[in-house]
Amino acid sequence: MVQTSDDILSLLVEKGAQVAKEAQRAVILQPGALGDCILTLPLAKLMKEALGLGGVDIVGHSEYIGILPGRSCVSSIRSIDSTDLHRLFVEPAKFDLADRDPLIDTFADYAWIVTFLGEPDGDFEQNLIFTANCSHSAEIITLSLKPPQESKQHVAEYYVQQFALQSGLPSDRLGLAADQILIEVTEGDRERGLELLEQAGIDVSKRLVVIQPGSGGRHKCWHLENFLSVARTLRDRGIEVLFLLGPAEVERFESMDKARLYVTAKCMAHLPLSQVVDLLSCADVVIGNDSGVTHLAAGMGLRTFALFGPTDPALYKPIGPALTVLQDTHDRFTTQPCPDLQKVIIEGIAPHAAP
């Protein structure tokens, strides 16, 4: 079939429109901690796919989002501390932009700007709209970081639904797969993880269980004896156990508790998040509270046991294909051992004693 000039022109116009669409980019302003950032990834993925964007960037705290480019749907990141976003919180009448103001450049490349900072129709949003319009026309959408108190909707789905309602995205694009892998580890991650484990004296020929016994809030932390008991039993059954301690645990735990951890199994503390990813990429199982590291492990597709106390897992459970959520709503969650949940974890990992 011979193509006419009209056919060729139509193809060129269609191709040009597609190229222009894919050249569009979006940015998400996410000031939250690690768990919040990971639970934002389904939104970023939806935006990229449903809108046909060439990329989605995130502005946030670099210690949490630095691991995302190259491992997730996030194209690039920018530290929230490197921008003057605080200027956008003033009353619009007092907001001023000079020619070639750096704030204008911050948003000049984006057709879509999604912010978890500010309130709908608030000062921040109004000033953000003005800033973006200094260089081009952009869609500005403000989302709430936390669902309403009475909500029973998972927070990642809540983000997606808010965006869809405000952007006019069809409701059939709202699907959220709770078993998706959000963060793809690389071979380099695994190689660096093996080096760290060998340096720590971990036998990498054995199965490895990583336990992260802390969290950002005390009320989210399963009683320490539970983790110690699980670790001792797993080690007795021929499994390597590693306690991963973050700044919160190192600061919060008493000296005696730290000593018990180090006596029970190998420990690593104060690792940057990039090295945490390296270690987790070599783990067979991860056990943790409702914390950023637990969200990270589940999002990486690892077999993850997530312990919940008073926090509702229906709203805040991690996303991942190999997640087991265990909840104890009794007061004992933070105050005393819970042999029943210990048994569930142990039998789920190592049901039979070593010969």
N, C-alpha and C positions, 0 to 999 in steps of 0.2 A: 504494500500500500504506500503510495507516494504522499508525503505530507505537504500540505499547502503552506503558504506563508502565514495564513491565519492560524493554522494549527501550531506552527513553530512559535508564533508570537504568543499564543495562549500558554504554551508550555513554558516559555521564558518568563511570562508574567507570573504563572503559578510557582515556578521555581524561585523567582525573585521574592515573592511573598513569603515562601517557606524559609528562605535564607534570612529575610528580615525578621521573621518571627523568632527563629532560633538565635538570632543575635541579641534578642531582648534578654535582660537579666533581672533577677530579683534579689533583694536583701532582706534578711530578718534580723531585727534588733532584739536579741534575747539576753537579758541581764541576769538570768537565773544561774543556779549551780549546775553541776554535772548532770544530775538526773533530769532536770528541766530541759537542758540542751538535748539530751538523747531523746526525750519524749517529744521534742520538736521535729525530729527527723522525718516522721511520717508526713507532717505538714509540708516540709521542704520537698519531699519526694512527690507528693500530690501536685504541688505547684509546678514543679519542673515538668512532669509528665502531662498534666491536664492542660497547662497553658503553653506547652511546647517551648519552654524557655531554654536559652543557651546555657544558663547556669544559675545557681542559687547560692548566695554568699551569706555568711552570718557575722554579725557584729556582736561580740560578747566578751566574756573574760577569757583571755587567751589560755589560761591554765586548764580550762575545761574544753574549749573548742579547737585547740591546736591539733588534736589527734584526728579531726574529722576529714580534712581534705585528703584525697587519695584512698580513703577507706569507706567513704559514705557518699551520699548524693550531694553533699556540700562541696562546692567548687573551690571556694577560698574563704579565708576568715580575716577579720580585722579586730584588733583589741579595742574594747570599749573605752579603755583608758587613753587611747591615742586620738580620740575625737573629743570635741567640745559639746557633746550632747546635752550637758547640763544647761547650756544656754537656752535650750528650747523649752525649758520649764517656766520661763518668765511670762508675764502677761503680754499678749500680742502687741499691745500699744507700746510696750517698752522694748520689744524685740527689734534688733537692728542688724542688718547685714551690709558689710562694705563690698565694694567691687572685688571680685576674685577672692571672696571669703572662703577659707578652707572647708567650711560646712557645705557650701554649694558643691564643691568638688567631691565631697564625701558621697553625695547622692546623685551626681550627674549621670552616672552610667546605668541607672536602674529604672525600668519601666514599672516595676512593682516594689513597693516598700511596705513591709509588714512589721509592726512594732508592738512589743509587749511593754513598752514604756509609755506612760501617760494614760489618759482615758479618752474614750470616744468623744469627739467635739471639745476636748479640753485644750488647755494652752499648748501643751506639747504637740498635739496633733495639728493644731492650727499653724503653729510656727514651722512644723515639718512640711506641711503643704506649701507654705510660702517659700521655704528654702528650696524645695524640689522644683517649684514652678519658676524659679530664677534661671534655670537652665533648660527645662523641658517640661512636658506634661507627664505626670506619673500617677499611678493608682496608689493611694495611701490607705492602709487598713490597720486599725488598732484592735488588738486582741487582749483579752483578759488572761493573766497568767494562771489564776486559780479559778476553778468552776464555782458556781454559787454553792452556798453551804448545804442546801437541800439536794444538790445534784447527785445522781448515781451513775453518771456517765464517765467513762475513763477519760483522763485528762488529755491524752493524745487525740482521742476522737473529738473531744470538746474543741481543741484547737482547729482541727480540720473542719468541723461543722461551723464554727464561727467564721472561718475564712470563706467557706462556700456560701454562706448566707449573705455575707457582705460583698462578695465578688460576683454573685449571680451565677456561680458554677452550678450546673445541673445536679440534682440530688443523687443521680445514679453514679456520680463520681465520688461519693462519700465513703465508699468501702474502706475499712481499716483492717488489715490482716494482723491479728494479734500474734501470729507465729512467724513473722517475717524477720530476716536477718538485717539489721540496720547498719552494722559495721563489719566490713570485710577485712580480715587480717591478711597480712602479706607474708611471703616467705621470709623477708627480712625481719619482720616482727618475731617470727618463730626462731630464727637463728640467733637473734639478740637475746631472746628469752632463755634459750638453752644455755647460752654463755652465763647469764645471771644466775641461773639455777645451779650450774656446775660450780661457780664461784662460791655459792652459799652452801655447798656440800650436799645438795639434793641429788639423790640417785635418779637420773632421768630415764632409766630403764623401767622404773616402776610407775604405776598409776599415781597421779598427783591430784590432791585435793587442796585447793586454796580456800582459806577461811578468812573472811574480813569481819572481825567481831564488833566494829564500831559503826557509827552513823553520826550525822550532824546533830541529832537530838537524842538526849538520854532516854526519852520515852519510847524511842524506836529500837533500843538496844536490848536484845535477848540477854538474859542473865549470863554472865561470863562462864559460869560453871557448865552451862549447856555446851558451849563451844569446846571447852577443855575436855569434857567427857566424850564428846563425839570424836575429837582429835585422838584421844588415847585409844579408843576402841578401833578406829580406822588404822592406826599405826600397828596395833596388835594383830590386825588382819593383813599386814604386809603392804599397806598403802602409805606413800609419802604424804605428809601434811605440812603445809606452809601457812603460817599466820601472816597476813598482810595488814600492816598497821599504818594508818594515816595520821596526820597531825592531830586530829580530834582525839584519837585513842591515846596517842603518846602523851598528850597533855592531861587527859581526863583520868586515865588508869592510875591507881595507886602503885607504888613501887613493888609491893607484894604481888599485885596482880600481874604486873609486867614480868616479874621473876617466874611466876607460874606458867606464863605463856612460853617463855624462853626455855624452861625446863621440859615442857610438854612436846614442843616441836620447833623446827627452824622458824625464825621470824625475819621479816624484812620491814623496814620502816622508812618514812620520809622519801619515798620514791616519787619522781615526777610522773605525771600521768602517762607519758609516752612509754616509760619503762613498765608501768603497770600493764599497759596493753601488751608489751612484749612478754611479760610473765604469764598473763592470762591466756595468751595464744598457745601456751604449752600445757595448760591445765586440762584435766579430764572433767573435773567438777569444781564448781565454786559455791560456797555457802556464805550467806551474808544477810544482814538486816536490810530494811528499806533504806538503801543508801545509793549514792551515785555509782559506786563500784559494782554493786549488784545489778543496777540497770545496765552498766557497761558490759558486764559478763553475759547477761541474757541477750543483749543486742548483738553481741559477737557470735551468737548461736551456741554458746557453751551450755552444757547441762548445769542448770542453776537452781539452787534451793534458796528461795527468798522468804525470810522470817518476818512476819507482820504481827504487831501487837495492836495498839489502838488505832493505827492508821488503816483506812479502808482500802484493801487491795483492789476492790472493784474500780476504784478511781485511780490508784497510784501504782498498781503492779507493773513490773517491767514488761517489756515486749521482747519476745524471743521464741524460737521453735522448740526449746528443750527446757522450759520453765516449770518448776513446781513451787506453788505458793503454799506456805504453811502459816496458819494464824492461830494465836492464842489470845483471846480477848480478856482473859482473867488478869487480875492485878499481879499475879505471879510472874508475868512475862518478863519484867525487869528485876524482880526481887528474889526469885528462887528457881531452882532447877525444874525442868519439865521433862521427865523421863519418857513420856509418851511421844513427844515430838522428836526427841533424840533418837528413839527407836525407829521412827519413820525414816529419818534421814539415813541412819546407818544401814537399815535394811534396803533402802533404795540405792545405796552405793555399793555396799559389800555385804550381801545377805548371808554369806557363809563364812565361817571362820577359816583362817588359813590353815593348811594341813600341818 
